[in-house]
Amino acid sequence: MLTEKFVPLLIESVSPNGKRLLFLTSGLSSIEVTEYENHPLAGSPSAGWPKEEYRHSGDQEHLKKLGAQDPSVSGHFVKEVIQGKRDYRIGKTVNGPGVQEVKGEVLSW
């Protein structure tokens, strides 16, 4: 919904560095990653009840166990994308630094 509201502004804008629309997502945006049994978020939950809940605002230690890094790492990576340093990968999913690479790091849409 947010994208739908702001894309007209992006289309009308004049930018010396080009126009950019970024979609940020977790590593599970790759279906292939979910097939790896050793990936912390892949697979079915264990048997029994109650089920452990996933909370996007979970505590830092739990998120670190799932592979979360310091926000400055992601911030630097997103800045590089905005600056055009990864333009050769436009139209593809790009993994950030330190993320497990899947068949060459980039997956076509």
LUMLUM-737766 format. One record per residue (C-alpha): residue number from 1; y, z, x; residue in three letters. Coordinates in steps of 0.5 Angstrom, whole numbers, plus 500, padded with zeros to 3 digits. Example, Ala and Ser with C-alpha at 12.3 -4.5 7.8 and 13.67 -1.06 7.14 Angstrom:
% LUMLUM-737766
(r 1, (491, 516, 525), ala) (r 2, (498, 514, 527), ser) 
***
This chain:
% LUMLUM-737766
(r 1, (500, 500, 500), met) (r 2, (505, 502, 506), leu) (r 3, (503, 495, 509), thr) (r 4, (505, 491, 502), glu) (r 5, (511, 495, 502), lys) (r 6, (514, 493, 509), phe) (r 7, (511, 486, 511), val) (r 8, (517, 483, 507), pro) (r 9, (522, 487, 512), leu) (r 10, (517, 485, 518), leu) (r 11, (517, 477, 516), ile) (r 12, (525, 477, 515), glu) (r 13, (526, 481, 522), ser) (r 14, (529, 478, 528), val) (r 15, (525, 481, 534), ser) (r 16, (526, 478, 541), pro) (r 17, (519, 481, 543), asn) (r 18, (516, 477, 537), gly) (r 19, (513, 481, 530), lys) (r 20, (508, 485, 531), arg) (r 21, (503, 489, 525), leu) (r 22, (498, 494, 528), leu) (r 23, (492, 497, 524), phe) (r 24, (490, 503, 528), leu) (r 25, (483, 505, 526), thr) (r 26, (477, 510, 529), ser) (r 27, (472, 507, 533), gly) (r 28, (468, 506, 527), leu) (r 29, (472, 500, 525), ser) (r 30, (466, 496, 529), ser) (r 31, (460, 496, 525), ile) (r 32, (456, 495, 531), glu) (r 33, (458, 502, 534), val) (r 34, (455, 505, 528), thr) (r 35, (449, 503, 530), glu) (r 36, (448, 507, 536), tyr) (r 37, (444, 513, 535), glu) (r 38, (448, 517, 540), asn) (r 39, (455, 516, 537), his) (r 40, (457, 522, 534), pro) (r 41, (460, 519, 528), leu) (r 42, (454, 515, 527), ala) (r 43, (448, 516, 523), gly) (r 44, (446, 520, 517), ser) (r 45, (448, 527, 516), pro) (r 46, (442, 532, 517), ser) (r 47, (438, 535, 512), ala) (r 48, (439, 541, 508), gly) (r 49, (445, 544, 504), trp) (r 50, (451, 545, 505), pro) (r 51, (453, 539, 509), lys) (r 52, (458, 539, 514), glu) (r 53, (465, 536, 512), glu) (r 54, (469, 532, 516), tyr) (r 55, (476, 533, 516), arg) (r 56, (481, 529, 519), his) (r 57, (486, 535, 521), ser) (r 58, (480, 538, 524), gly) (r 59, (481, 543, 530), asp) (r 60, (482, 540, 537), gln) (r 61, (475, 543, 540), glu) (r 62, (471, 539, 534), his) (r 63, (475, 533, 535), leu) (r 64, (474, 533, 543), lys) (r 65, (467, 533, 542), lys) (r 66, (467, 527, 538), leu) (r 67, (471, 524, 543), gly) (r 68, (478, 525, 541), ala) (r 69, (483, 524, 547), gln) (r 70, (490, 527, 548), asp) (r 71, (495, 524, 544), pro) (r 72, (499, 521, 550), ser) (r 73, (493, 517, 552), val) (r 74, (493, 513, 545), ser) (r 75, (501, 513, 545), gly) (r 76, (501, 509, 552), his) (r 77, (496, 504, 549), phe) (r 78, (500, 503, 543), val) (r 79, (506, 502, 547), lys) (r 80, (503, 497, 551), glu) (r 81, (501, 493, 545), val) (r 82, (508, 493, 542), ile) (r 83, (510, 491, 549), gln) (r 84, (506, 485, 549), gly) (r 85, (501, 487, 554), lys) (r 86, (495, 485, 550), arg) (r 87, (498, 479, 547), asp) (r 88, (492, 475, 550), tyr) (r 89, (487, 479, 545), arg) (r 90, (491, 478, 538), ile) (r 91, (487, 477, 532), gly) (r 92, (482, 482, 535), lys) (r 93, (480, 489, 535), thr) (r 94, (482, 492, 542), val) (r 95, (479, 499, 544), asn) (r 96, (483, 504, 548), gly) (r 97, (482, 506, 555), pro) (r 98, (476, 511, 556), gly) (r 99, (473, 508, 549), val) (r 100, (466, 506, 550), gln) (r 101, (466, 499, 550), glu) (r 102, (462, 494, 546), val) (r 103, (460, 488, 549), lys) (r 104, (466, 486, 552), gly) (r 105, (471, 491, 549), glu) (r 106, (474, 486, 544), val) (r 107, (470, 484, 537), leu) (r 108, (473, 478, 533), ser) (r 109, (475, 479, 526), trp) 
***
